[in-house]
Amino acid sequence: MRGYYGRPEETAQFMDADGWCRSGDVAYYDEEGKVYFVERLKEMIRCMDNQVVPGEIEDLLMKHHDGIREVAVVGLPHQEYGEVAAAFVVLKNSHNERKKEIEEELKSIVAGSCAVHKHLYGGVHFVDSLPKTETGKVQ
């Protein structure tokens, strides 16, 4: 891509001098040149000077706990760590009576599988639904 036709200012905002696009995404490519999307840069959590990918924690929780209908992990401000991960969880109806127990289970799943900067220091918050855009993406 060479940029936006006849719009050099917009091209300069979107592309660097070497022709790389500033998409706002975190991605990587492998030896074969395949590109893998990781996360939107603005959704990354910065905890203890480390990057935390919310989707990684969300996938872990969904995979290891059958009581979750939906989950969104977001960063909350923290005085000591900068930001901390917090999980907002929608439970399946059959699990609504076990919230305290499930909260501990979810924290334990993350603590047992992830580095310390990914732990749910922001807590587990149970909600009836997650706010979504018109296309169904969690806001």
Protein Blocks (a to p, Z undefined) as FASTA:
>chain_A
ZZjehilklmmmmpcfkopacehpacdddfkopacdfbdfklpcceehiacdfklmmmmm
mmmockbfbdcddddddfklopacdddddddfklmmmmmmmmmmmmmmmmmmmcfklpcf
kopaddfbdcddfkopaZZ
